[in-house]
Amino acid sequence: MFLDLLRRRNPGLLAAAANLHDSGDLPANCYALDLDTVAANAAAIRAEADRHGLSVYAMTKQVGRNPDFCRTVRDAGITEAVGVDLQCALADRRGGLGIGHLGHLVQIPRHEAAVAAALAPAYWTVFNDAKAAEAAAASAAAGREQALLARIAAPGDRFYRGHEGGWPAEEIVAVAHRLDALDGARFAGVTSFPTQLFDPAAGRVVPTPNLGTLRAAAVALRAAGWSHVEINAPGTTSAAILAMLAEAGVTQVEPGHGLTGTTPWHAVTDLVEEPAVLYVSEVSHLWDGRAYVFGGGLYVDPVLGLGGTRALIVPRGGGLDDAYLVDVEMPAPEAIDYYAMADVTAAPGVAPGDTVLFGFRPQAFVTRALTAGVTGVRSGAPAVAGVYAADGSAPIGLDDIDAGDGPGTGNQAARSAGRA
């Protein structure tokens, strides 16, 4: 689905990725990020958020918390991130982003609360009194007062299976009083997820009941004396929905796929954000009319369903005009994605080493893929800014391996003697 969008709206990224893989600058099993387009997307979201007075926290898990992506988003005006878990927040900090929000979706384990407090997050979501006490105690020990968001839920709210949790919404006033009474913390507002989702029938993003729950909680809190209530409303965020969220009283938004133009709405409508990510692979070998393509990052976000997948196979030394558009059999969701299998019965020129380009909605952080930012796509001078592992760290490469130090070689001893 997003391959067609890339071919129409950002063919320069496809061409750049093919050339950079062919030259050896982009490895296989790698998400390539068009940093020029990411910057434009982030700037568009920032401008629309400013128009409505919204705080913006970038979600970076989808692209493996890539540091060059983080710096690009920061320089475009979105200076803080939301850490989906503590590891995400730490990677975002290393990438140059402040921490605007953590604890949602994933709560902070009790022995790691001190690490979380050291990040000085602007907001910290808690699901219950025990977690609130841990956050408050860690913050007090760090000499600061932590603004807490309460995760709430009401009957009829929608949650992905495994994402449930929080206080009953009807108890929010009592919860706010308890959080305010904690040494090292104060109550700041409410949150839930997802507060809006793409509706295929409507062809657009619409609010879920969760957003109404947050609005009702804010009304109750204001009636009880809270003059300002933060409403954090994540889910399918792009510039196109910010006016609706602001009208609903939302104060904080968290774009993730909006930064790469890969929300479900982008798949069917040309929104202001353009597609900025693709997956690079390579033909490993041929067998029975199929090209076996290296995997490792073939996790297609199931939000859009498990429909058919296509890819472009670009011959070595060739360009997009020489590419074959082929159907691909993806690994079963329960299988390890060592390979995908491309039908090349109508593509007789395909050979091992050819570049393979996919366009799908990624969640790089749950894969073993690499990520790489690419600069200069729009200017026609593409270059790889850096290659990173799916957790945002630098991957181990040949420069990190001392090939002569195997057991019994004696090379290390010889070099040590030479340095003596």
LUMVO-197285 format. One record per residue (C-alpha): residue number from 1; residue in one letter; x, y, z. Coordinates in Angstrom, 1 decimal, m for minus. Each point is the difference from the previous one (the first is absolute). Layout:
BEGIN
n|res|x|y|z
NUM|A|X|Y|Z
...
END
This chain:
BEGIN
n|res|x|y|z
1|M|0.0|0.0|0.0
2|F|2.7|2.5|0.9
3|L|2.2|m1.2|m2.8
4|D|m2.6|1.5|m2.5
5|L|0.0|3.2|2.1
6|L|3.8|0.2|m0.1
7|R|0.0|m0.5|m3.8
8|R|m2.4|2.8|m0.4
9|R|1.0|2.5|2.7
10|N|3.6|m0.7|0.8
11|P|1.7|m1.9|m2.8
12|G|3.3|1.8|0.8
13|L|0.2|m2.1|3.2
14|L|m0.4|m3.2|m2.0
15|A|2.7|1.0|m2.5
16|A|2.3|1.1|2.7
17|A|m0.4|m3.2|2.0
18|A|0.6|m2.1|m3.1
19|N|3.2|1.9|m0.8
20|L|1.3|0.0|3.6
21|H|m0.6|m3.7|0.4
22|D|1.6|m0.8|m3.3
23|S|3.1|2.0|1.0
24|G|0.2|m1.8|3.4
25|D|m0.9|3.1|2.1
26|L|m3.4|m1.3|1.1
27|P|m0.1|m3.6|1.3
28|A|m2.7|m2.5|m0.5
29|N|m2.6|m0.4|2.8
30|C|m0.1|3.7|0.5
31|Y|m2.6|2.7|0.3
32|A|1.1|3.0|m2.0
33|L|m1.3|3.4|1.3
34|D|m0.3|3.0|m2.3
35|L|1.2|2.6|2.5
36|D|m0.9|2.9|m2.3
37|T|m3.6|m1.1|m0.1
38|V|m0.1|m0.9|3.7
39|A|1.1|3.6|0.7
40|A|m2.8|1.4|m2.2
41|N|m2.5|m2.2|1.6
42|A|1.1|0.9|3.5
43|A|m0.1|3.7|m0.9
44|A|m3.5|m0.3|m1.3
45|I|m1.2|m1.7|3.1
46|R|1.8|2.5|2.2
47|A|m1.5|2.9|m1.8
48|E|m3.6|m1.3|0.2
49|A|0.5|m0.9|3.7
50|D|1.2|3.5|0.7
51|R|m3.0|1.4|m1.7
52|H|m2.2|m1.9|2.5
53|G|2.2|0.3|3.1
54|L|0.9|m3.7|0.2
55|S|3.1|m1.6|1.5
56|V|1.6|m2.5|m2.3
57|Y|2.0|m3.1|1.0
58|A|1.6|m2.1|m2.7
59|M|m0.5|m3.8|0.1
60|T|3.1|m1.6|m1.4
61|K|m0.4|m3.7|0.5
62|Q|m1.3|m0.6|m3.5
63|V|3.3|0.9|m1.5
64|G|2.2|m1.7|2.6
65|R|0.7|3.2|2.0
66|N|2.5|1.0|m2.7
67|P|2.2|2.8|1.3
68|D|0.2|1.8|m3.3
69|F|m3.8|m0.1|m0.2
70|C|m0.2|1.4|3.6
71|R|2.4|2.8|m0.8
72|T|m1.9|0.8|m3.2
73|V|m3.3|0.2|1.8
74|R|1.5|2.1|2.7
75|D|1.5|2.5|m2.5
76|A|m3.4|0.2|m1.7
77|G|m1.5|1.3|3.3
78|I|m1.2|m3.1|1.8
79|T|2.5|0.0|2.8
80|E|m1.5|m2.6|2.4
81|A|m0.9|m3.7|m0.4
82|V|m2.4|m2.4|1.6
83|G|1.7|m3.2|1.1
84|V|m2.3|m3.0|m0.5
85|D|2.2|m1.7|2.7
86|L|3.0|1.0|2.0
87|Q|2.4|m1.4|m2.7
88|C|m1.6|2.2|m2.6
89|A|0.3|3.0|2.2
90|L|3.7|m0.7|0.6
91|A|0.6|m0.4|m3.7
92|D|m1.9|3.2|m0.8
93|R|2.2|1.9|2.5
94|R|3.2|m1.4|m1.6
95|G|m1.5|1.2|m3.3
96|G|m0.3|3.6|1.2
97|L|m3.6|0.2|1.0
98|G|m1.4|1.1|3.3
99|I|m2.5|m2.4|1.7
100|G|m3.4|1.5|m0.1
101|H|m1.9|m3.1|1.2
102|L|0.7|m3.5|1.2
103|G|m1.9|m2.8|1.7
104|H|m2.6|m0.3|m2.7
105|L|m0.5|m2.6|m1.5
106|V|2.5|m1.9|2.1
107|Q|0.3|0.7|3.7
108|I|3.4|0.4|1.7
109|P|1.2|m3.0|1.9
110|R|0.4|0.8|3.7
111|H|3.8|m0.4|0.1
112|E|0.4|2.2|m3.0
113|A|m2.0|3.0|1.3
114|A|3.2|1.8|1.0
115|V|1.3|m0.3|m3.5
116|A|m3.2|1.4|m1.4
117|A|0.0|2.9|2.5
118|A|3.5|0.9|m1.0
119|L|m1.3|0.6|m3.5
120|A|m2.1|2.8|1.5
121|P|m3.1|m0.7|m2.2
122|A|m2.5|2.8|m0.4
123|Y|m2.8|m2.5|0.7
124|W|m0.1|m3.5|1.4
125|T|m3.0|m2.2|m0.4
126|V|m1.1|m2.4|2.8
127|F|m2.7|m2.6|0.0
128|N|m0.5|m0.5|3.7
129|D|0.9|1.2|3.5
130|A|3.0|m2.3|0.3
131|K|1.6|1.3|m3.2
132|A|m0.8|3.6|1.0
133|A|1.8|m0.5|3.3
134|E|3.0|m1.5|m1.7
135|A|0.2|2.9|m2.5
136|A|m0.4|2.6|2.8
137|A|2.6|m1.6|2.3
138|A|2.6|m0.2|m2.8
139|S|m0.7|3.6|m1.0
140|A|0.2|1.2|3.6
141|A|3.4|m1.7|0.4
142|A|1.1|1.8|m3.2
143|G|m1.0|3.3|1.6
144|R|m2.9|0.7|m2.4
145|E|m3.8|0.0|m0.1
146|Q|m1.4|m2.2|m2.8
147|A|m3.1|0.9|m2.0
148|L|m2.1|m3.2|m0.1
149|L|m2.6|m1.0|m2.6
150|A|m2.7|m2.5|1.1
151|R|m0.9|m2.7|m2.5
152|I|m3.8|m0.4|0.3
153|A|m2.7|m2.2|m1.6
154|A|m3.8|m0.1|m0.1
155|P|m2.4|m2.7|m1.2
156|G|0.0|m0.1|m3.8
157|D|3.5|1.4|m0.4
158|R|2.1|m1.8|m2.6
159|F|3.4|m1.6|0.7
160|Y|2.3|m2.3|m2.0
161|R|0.2|m3.4|1.7
162|G|2.8|0.2|2.5
163|H|m0.1|3.8|0.3
164|E|m2.7|0.2|2.7
165|G|0.5|1.7|3.3
166|G|m0.6|3.1|2.0
167|W|m2.4|1.4|2.6
168|P|m3.8|0.1|m0.5
169|A|m0.8|3.3|m1.6
170|E|m2.8|0.8|2.6
171|E|2.7|0.0|2.7
172|I|2.2|2.6|m1.6
173|V|m0.7|2.8|2.5
174|A|1.0|m2.2|2.9
175|V|3.0|m1.3|m1.9
176|A|1.1|3.6|m0.7
177|H|m0.1|0.8|3.7
178|R|2.1|m3.0|0.9
179|L|2.6|0.8|m2.7
180|D|0.2|3.6|1.2
181|A|0.6|m1.3|3.6
182|L|3.1|m1.9|m1.0
183|D|3.4|1.4|0.9
184|G|1.9|0.5|m3.2
185|A|m3.0|0.1|m2.4
186|R|m3.0|1.9|m1.0
187|F|m3.1|m0.9|m2.1
188|A|0.1|1.6|m3.5
189|G|m2.5|m1.7|m2.2
190|V|m1.4|m3.1|m1.7
191|T|0.8|m2.3|m2.9
192|S|m1.3|m3.0|m1.9
193|F|0.8|m1.9|m3.2
194|P|m1.2|m0.2|m2.7
195|T|m2.0|3.2|0.1
196|Q|m0.5|0.0|m3.7
197|L|0.3|m2.6|m2.8
198|F|m0.3|m0.2|m3.7
199|D|m3.6|m1.0|m1.1
200|P|0.2|m1.9|m3.3
201|A|m3.8|0.6|m0.6
202|A|0.4|3.8|0.6
203|G|3.3|0.2|m1.8
204|R|1.5|2.2|2.7
205|V|1.1|0.0|3.7
206|V|m2.8|0.2|2.5
207|P|0.0|0.3|3.8
208|T|m0.5|m3.1|2.2
209|P|m2.1|0.0|3.1
210|N|3.3|0.4|1.9
211|L|0.2|3.7|m1.1
212|G|m3.5|0.6|1.5
213|T|1.1|m1.6|3.2
214|L|3.0|2.4|0.2
215|R|m2.2|3.0|m0.7
216|A|m2.6|m1.0|2.7
217|A|2.8|m0.5|2.5
218|A|1.4|3.5|m0.7
219|V|m3.5|1.4|0.6
220|A|m0.2|m1.7|3.3
221|L|3.4|1.1|1.1
222|R|m0.6|3.6|m1.0
223|A|m3.3|m0.1|2.0
224|A|2.1|m1.3|3.0
225|G|2.4|2.9|m0.2
226|W|2.7|m0.9|m2.4
227|S|0.4|3.1|m2.3
228|H|2.2|m1.8|m2.5
229|V|m0.1|m3.7|m1.0
230|E|2.4|m1.5|m2.5
231|I|m1.7|m2.3|m2.5
232|N|2.5|m2.3|m1.8
233|A|m1.7|m1.6|m3.0
234|P|2.2|m2.4|m2.1
235|G|m1.0|m2.0|m3.0
236|T|0.2|0.3|m3.8
237|T|1.4|3.5|0.3
238|S|0.6|2.3|m3.0
239|A|m0.4|3.7|m0.7
240|A|m3.4|m0.8|m1.4
241|I|m1.6|m0.8|3.3
242|L|1.5|2.6|2.3
243|A|m2.8|2.5|m0.4
244|M|m2.5|m2.7|1.0
245|L|2.1|m0.9|3.0
246|A|0.4|3.6|1.1
247|E|m3.7|0.6|m0.2
248|A|m0.5|m3.0|2.3
249|G|2.2|1.6|2.6
250|V|3.2|m2.1|m0.7
251|T|3.3|1.6|1.1
252|Q|2.6|m2.6|m1.0
253|V|0.4|m2.0|m3.2
254|E|2.5|m2.7|m1.0
255|P|0.7|m0.5|m3.7
256|G|1.8|m3.2|m0.9
257|H|m1.0|m1.3|m3.5
258|G|m1.0|3.5|m0.8
259|L|3.6|1.0|m0.1
260|T|0.7|m2.6|m2.7
261|G|m3.3|0.3|m1.8
262|T|m1.1|m3.5|0.7
263|T|m3.2|0.2|2.1
264|P|m3.0|m1.9|m1.5
265|W|m1.5|3.3|m1.1
266|H|3.1|0.7|m2.1
267|A|m0.5|m3.3|m1.8
268|V|m3.3|1.2|m1.5
269|T|0.2|3.9|0.0
270|D|2.8|2.4|m0.9
271|L|0.5|1.8|3.2
272|V|2.7|2.7|0.5
273|E|2.5|m2.5|1.3
274|E|1.8|m2.0|m2.7
275|P|1.3|m3.6|0.2
276|A|3.5|0.0|1.4
277|V|1.0|m3.6|0.7
278|L|0.5|m3.2|m1.9
279|Y|1.6|m3.4|0.7
280|V|3.1|m1.1|m1.9
281|S|0.8|m3.6|m0.6
282|E|2.0|m2.1|m2.5
283|V|m0.5|m3.2|m2.0
284|S|1.8|m2.8|1.8
285|H|m0.7|m2.9|m2.3
286|L|m2.5|m1.4|m2.5
287|W|m2.1|m3.2|0.4
288|D|m2.9|m1.4|m2.0
289|G|m1.0|3.3|m1.7
290|R|0.4|2.1|3.2
291|A|2.7|2.4|1.1
292|Y|0.7|m0.4|3.7
293|V|0.4|3.4|1.5
294|F|1.9|0.7|3.3
295|G|m2.3|0.8|2.9
296|G|0.5|1.1|3.6
297|G|m2.3|3.0|m0.2
298|L|m3.0|m1.5|m1.8
299|Y|m2.4|0.9|2.9
300|V|m2.9|1.8|m1.7
301|D|m2.0|1.9|2.5
302|P|m3.3|m1.9|0.1
303|V|m2.1|3.1|0.4
304|L|m0.6|0.0|m3.7
305|G|m0.6|m3.8|m0.2
306|L|2.1|m2.7|m1.6
307|G|m0.8|0.6|m3.6
308|G|2.1|m0.7|m3.1
309|T|3.6|1.4|m0.1
310|R|1.9|1.1|m3.1
311|A|3.6|1.1|m0.4
312|L|2.2|1.6|m2.6
313|I|3.1|m2.1|m1.0
314|V|2.7|2.3|m1.5
315|P|2.8|m1.8|m1.9
316|R|3.5|0.7|1.0
317|G|1.3|3.1|m1.9
318|G|m3.6|0.9|m1.0
319|G|m2.5|2.5|1.0
320|L|m3.8|0.3|0.6
321|D|m0.7|m0.2|m3.8
322|D|1.6|m3.5|0.1
323|A|m1.9|m1.2|3.1
324|Y|m2.4|m2.9|0.2
325|L|m3.2|0.4|2.0
326|V|m0.6|m3.4|1.5
327|D|m2.4|m1.7|2.5
328|V|1.6|m1.1|3.2
329|E|m1.0|m2.8|2.4
330|M|0.8|1.3|3.4
331|P|1.0|m2.3|2.9
332|A|m2.9|m1.0|2.2
333|P|m0.4|2.2|3.1
334|E|0.9|m2.9|2.3
335|A|3.2|m0.8|m2.0
336|I|3.5|1.5|0.2
337|D|0.4|2.2|m3.0
338|Y|3.2|m1.3|m1.4
339|Y|m1.2|0.5|m3.6
340|A|m3.0|1.3|m2.0
341|M|m0.7|m1.7|m3.3
342|A|m0.5|2.1|m3.2
343|D|m1.7|m1.5|m3.0
344|V|2.5|0.6|m2.8
345|T|m1.5|m2.3|m2.7
346|A|m0.7|3.2|m2.1
347|A|3.3|1.6|1.0
348|P|2.7|m2.2|m1.7
349|G|2.8|2.4|0.6
350|V|0.0|m0.1|3.8
351|A|3.2|m1.2|1.6
352|P|1.6|m0.3|3.4
353|G|1.1|3.3|1.3
354|D|m2.7|2.1|m1.7
355|T|m1.6|2.7|2.1
356|V|m3.5|m0.6|1.4
357|L|m2.2|3.0|1.2
358|F|m3.1|m0.3|2.1
359|G|m2.4|2.6|1.2
360|F|m2.0|m0.9|3.1
361|R|m0.9|1.4|3.4
362|P|2.9|m0.9|2.3
363|Q|0.5|m0.7|3.6
364|A|3.8|m0.2|m0.1
365|F|0.5|m0.3|3.7
366|V|m1.5|m3.5|0.2
367|T|2.2|m1.3|m2.8
368|R|3.7|m0.8|m0.5
369|A|0.2|2.5|m2.9
370|L|2.4|2.9|m0.4
371|T|m1.0|3.5|m0.6
372|A|1.8|2.7|m2.0
373|G|m0.7|3.7|m0.6
374|V|0.5|1.2|m3.5
375|T|0.7|3.7|m0.7
376|G|m0.1|1.8|m3.3
377|V|m2.9|m1.9|m1.6
378|R|m1.7|3.3|m1.0
379|S|3.1|1.6|m1.3
380|G|1.1|m3.0|m2.0
381|A|3.1|m0.7|2.0
382|P|m1.0|m2.8|2.3
383|A|2.3|m1.3|2.7
384|V|m0.3|m2.3|3.0
385|A|0.3|2.0|3.2
386|G|0.6|m3.1|2.2
387|V|m1.2|m3.6|0.5
388|Y|m1.4|m1.1|3.4
389|A|m1.5|m3.1|1.6
390|A|m3.8|m0.1|0.8
391|D|0.6|1.3|3.5
392|G|1.7|3.1|m1.3
393|S|3.6|m1.2|0.8
394|A|2.8|m0.3|m2.5
395|P|0.1|m3.5|m1.4
396|I|3.1|m2.1|0.2
397|G|1.9|0.1|m3.3
398|L|3.2|m1.4|m1.5
399|D|2.0|2.9|1.6
400|D|m1.0|m1.4|3.4
401|I|1.3|m3.5|m0.7
402|D|3.7|m0.9|0.3
403|A|0.0|m2.9|m2.4
404|G|3.5|m1.1|0.9
405|D|m0.8|m0.6|3.7
406|G|m1.6|m3.4|m0.3
407|P|1.0|m2.8|2.3
408|G|3.5|m1.3|m0.5
409|T|1.1|2.7|m2.5
410|G|2.4|1.7|2.3
411|N|m0.6|3.2|m1.9
412|Q|m1.0|2.0|3.1
413|A|3.1|m1.0|1.8
414|A|2.1|0.9|m3.0
415|R|m1.6|3.5|m0.2
416|S|0.4|0.4|3.8
417|A|3.7|m0.8|m0.4
418|G|0.3|2.4|m2.9
419|R|m1.5|2.8|2.1
420|A|2.2|m0.7|3.0
END
